[in-house]
Amino acid sequence: MRVLAGKRCTFRAAGGPPSGARYRGSGGLDRRDERRRRGEEAITANDALVEEINEAYRRLNAATEALASADRALAEHVRRIRLDNAEAILEAKNERTASLYLDGLLDTDEHRRLEADRTRAELDHQHARREVERLHLIVRLMGATEGRWE
C-alpha cells in the first residue's frame, strides 16, 4: 500500500503504477490521461488514414489519366484508318458492307493492342475507384465509432 497526496492507494502487480500514469487520491487512473492517450492514438491513426486516402486519390487520378489517354489513342487510330480508307468505305454498296470493310481494316495487331491498353486502363480505373470507396467507408465507420469512445 502506498500513500499519494495523503490518500491510500493500492497497486496491483509489482507494487507501482504503470510508467507515466498519474493517479488521483482515490486510486483510479486519471481519465484525462486515458482520453489524451486515446486521442493521440486516434490522431496518429487519422494521419495514416488521411495519407492512405491521398495516395488512393493519386492512384485514381493516374488511372483516370491513363484511361483518357488510351481512349484518345484508340479513337485516333480508328479515325486515321477511316480517313486513309474513306474512298473505299464510301464506295461500299451499303452501311453493312462499309462496316464489315472497316472491321476488316481494324483487325490488326496494333488495333488489338490499343483495345487491350484501353481495357487494362479501364480495369485499373475501376480498382482505383473501389479503393477510394473502401477508404470512404472506413472514414464513415471511424466517425460512427469515435463517439462511443468518448
Secondary structure, 3 states (H helix, E strand, C coil): CEEECCEEECCCCCCCCCCCCCECCCCCECHHHHHHHHHHHHHHHHHHHHHHHHHHHHHHHHHHHHHHHHHHHHHHHHHHHHHHCHHHHHHCCCHHHHHHHHHHHHCCHHHHHHHHHHHHHHHHHHHHHHHHHHHHHHHHHHHHHHHHHC
